[in-house]
Amino acid sequence: MTPLTHPAEVEAMLADLALAARRSSDAYLASARTTLLNILVRPDLLDRTRLVAPPGGLGRNLLFGNRALSVWAMVWSPGAVTPVHDHHCSCCFGLLSGSLRETWYRPISETHAVATLDVVRSPGYVACMMPSGPNLHRIANDGPDPAISIHVYGYDHREQASSIDRTYAIAEG
């Protein structure tokens, strides 16, 4: 089921991350950042041939999870884009390959948001945030090549289908 080639090494990283999650938000975010950086510098931890994405879409590949967190490899086909959204849980991600455009938004109502920042992320980039919000963003692969990002979310994948709390329509502004 798992595309990891060094599961014992990754299980040790996750055990440290789960312990940090019980201590404090700051400890958890620091541990998540360290875990992502360790995965990004060791691409051999993933068997990329087992990661999938639909043409033009986003493929969510569960790498591992437990009651406190889930870790996914997201494969972004050219043209893949998320809706503008926020998260009900902690959200940390790192870019393994390719490039992604991350656009940040400010809510102007319960259903609409306006763009505030637009940045292209490169391999090695890592971001971590708690759901203290609003933390609205949209991620898109508007380049010609697939991209792979690794996401650490603070939720049990068996109890919730996604980390997304709410989606927003884009308002002109």
C-alpha positions, 0 to 999 in steps of 0.5 A, a space after each residue: 500500500 505504501 510507496 515508501 522504500 524505507 518504512 522503518 526510517 519514515 516510521 521513526 520520523 512519524 513517531 517523533 512527529 506524533 510525540 511533538 504533536 502532543 507537546 505544543 503547537 510550536 513543537 509540532 510545527 517545528 517537527 513537521 518542518 523537520 520531517 518534510 525537509 528530511 523527506 525532500 532531501 531524500 527523494 529515494 524514500 518515495 517510489 515515484 512510479 507508484 504515485 498517481 494523478 489523473 490527467 489535468 488533475 491532482 492525485 492524493 497518495 496516502 503515504 502514512 497516517 495514524 490517529 493524529 496525522 496523515 501524510 500525503 504525496 500530491 501529484 499535480 498534473 499540468 493544469 491541476 488546481 485546488 479551490 480557494 480553501 482553508 483547513 480544519 487542521 494543521 497544514 504543512 507542505 513541502 515541494 519535492 519536484 516541479 513548481 507550484 503557484 500558491 495564491 493567498 486570499 483574504 475573506 471578504 464574506 463567508 463565501 468570497 475572498 480576494 487575492 492578496 499574494 501570488 508566489 511560485 514555489 520551487 523544490 525545497 520550499 516548506 510551509 507550516 501553519 495551524 488552523 488559526 486562520 484565516 489561512 486561505 490559499 489556492 495551489 495550482 500547477 500552471 507549468 508544463 511539467 508534473 509537480 510532487 508535493 508532500 503534505 502533513 495534516 493534523 487529522 485522521 484520514 480514516 475519519 475525515 476525507 480531506 483537510 479542507 474546511 471551507 472553500 471560497 469563490 474568488 471575488 474581484 478586488 
